[in-house]
Amino acid sequence: MDKKNLSGNLTEEKIGWLIDYRRAVILDLYVMYWDISVIREGLKEYAINKEVQKIDKYLLENLKEILKVNPDIQDDDTQPLEKWWWHLHKIAKGKYPKDKFPDYLKEHYKNR
């Protein structure tokens, strides 16, 4: 079983997922070999975590550039639309239904 970290929010395993997510989206943009969707899936139940939300917002703000430098990222149409991280190309093309975003992303993108 995972141990809770000091804040009680994320387990040690999930902290590893968070570090990988931050690295994949923000730090290693041009040398990225990570699969962003798989990493984000590992954090799916932690969307209330402020750091996860911050990285989610950064990902969507920079999505077109991220997809350009990492063409290996593919949408997975077998995943439900509520798991927006599996539909990054739809999002980039404006074909993703905004009502499927979590509230913190809806508000962030309401004027786009």
GIQUI-V451898 format. One line per field, one symbol per residue. ss: DSSP state (H for helix, E for strand, - for the rest). Layout:
ss->???
This chain:
ss->---E------EHHHHHHHHHHHHHHHH-HHH----HHHHHH--HHH---HHHHHHHHHHHH-HHHHHHH--------------HHH-HHHHH-----HHH--HHHHHH----
